Amino acid sequence: MSLSVVFITDQAMRIYNSKYRGFDKSTDVLSFRGEGDYLGDILISAETAFQQSRRSPTLTFDSNIRRLVLHGFLHLAGYDHEADNGEMRVLERRLRRQFQC
């Protein structure tokens, strides 16, 4: 199995977020599921990730990228924090501690 992680600008992320989710704004991470042995694509706004790490007292840019990749991977694995009554959040918190992100 494989997946892609693609770093893009806020402007590009805004276009994807508008087209696929209906939100005319940038976001930090989006995931698009693939088919067969290809899990899919994780898009990360490098600009947003950098700004988040600058504002955080605990996140470095590197740890924030790991956090966003993990979040995107969980979406590719079928989790949906907007509809699963907290299941993804619990799993993500546990994995974030394990992977220090």
C-alpha positions in Angstrom: 0.0 0.0 0.0 1.1 3.5 -0.7 0.0 7.1 -0.3 1.2 10.6 -1.2 1.8 13.6 1.0 1.8 16.8 -1.0 2.8 20.2 0.4 0.9 23.1 -1.2 0.3 26.8 -0.6 -2.6 28.3 1.3 -3.9 29.6 -2.1 -3.9 26.1 -3.6 -5.5 24.7 -0.4 -8.3 27.2 -0.6 -9.1 26.1 -4.1 -9.2 22.4 -3.1 -11.2 23.2 0.0 -13.7 25.2 -2.0 -14.1 22.7 -4.8 -14.4 19.5 -2.7 -15.8 20.7 0.7 -17.6 23.9 -0.2 -15.5 26.1 2.1 -14.0 29.2 0.5 -11.0 29.3 2.8 -7.7 27.5 3.3 -7.3 24.7 5.8 -4.3 22.8 7.2 -4.9 19.3 5.8 -7.2 17.5 3.3 -7.3 13.9 2.4 -8.5 12.2 -0.8 -9.0 8.4 -0.7 -7.5 6.3 -3.4 -8.4 3.0 -4.8 -7.1 -0.5 -4.5 -3.6 -0.6 -3.0 -3.3 3.2 -3.2 -4.5 4.7 0.0 -4.8 8.2 -1.4 -3.4 11.7 -1.1 -2.8 13.9 1.9 -2.5 17.6 1.0 -0.9 19.8 3.6 -0.7 23.6 3.5 2.9 24.3 4.4 2.1 27.9 5.1 -0.7 27.1 7.6 1.4 24.3 9.2 4.2 26.8 9.8 1.9 29.5 11.2 0.3 26.9 13.6 3.7 25.9 14.9 4.7 29.6 15.4 1.6 30.2 17.5 1.9 27.0 19.5 4.0 26.8 22.7 4.4 23.0 22.2 4.4 22.3 18.4 7.5 22.6 16.3 7.1 22.7 12.5 8.3 19.1 12.3 6.0 17.8 15.0 3.1 19.7 13.4 3.8 18.1 10.0 3.7 14.7 11.7 0.5 15.6 13.4 -1.1 16.6 10.1 0.1 13.5 8.3 -1.3 11.4 11.0 -4.7 13.2 10.8 -4.8 12.8 7.1 -3.8 9.1 7.3 -6.7 8.5 9.7 -9.1 10.0 7.2 -7.6 7.8 4.5 -8.2 4.8 6.8 -11.9 5.7 7.0 -12.2 7.7 10.1 -14.3 10.9 10.1 -14.1 13.1 13.2 -17.1 15.1 12.0 -19.4 12.0 12.2 -18.0 9.4 14.5 -18.9 10.6 18.0 -15.3 11.2 18.9 -13.8 7.8 17.9 -11.2 9.4 15.6 -10.2 12.1 18.2 -9.5 9.4 20.9 -7.4 7.3 18.5 -5.6 10.4 17.2 -4.7 11.6 20.7 -3.3 8.2 21.6 -1.3 8.0 18.4 0.0 11.5 18.8 1.4 10.6 22.2 2.9 7.5 20.7 4.5 9.3 17.8 5.3 12.5 19.8 3.4 14.9 17.6 
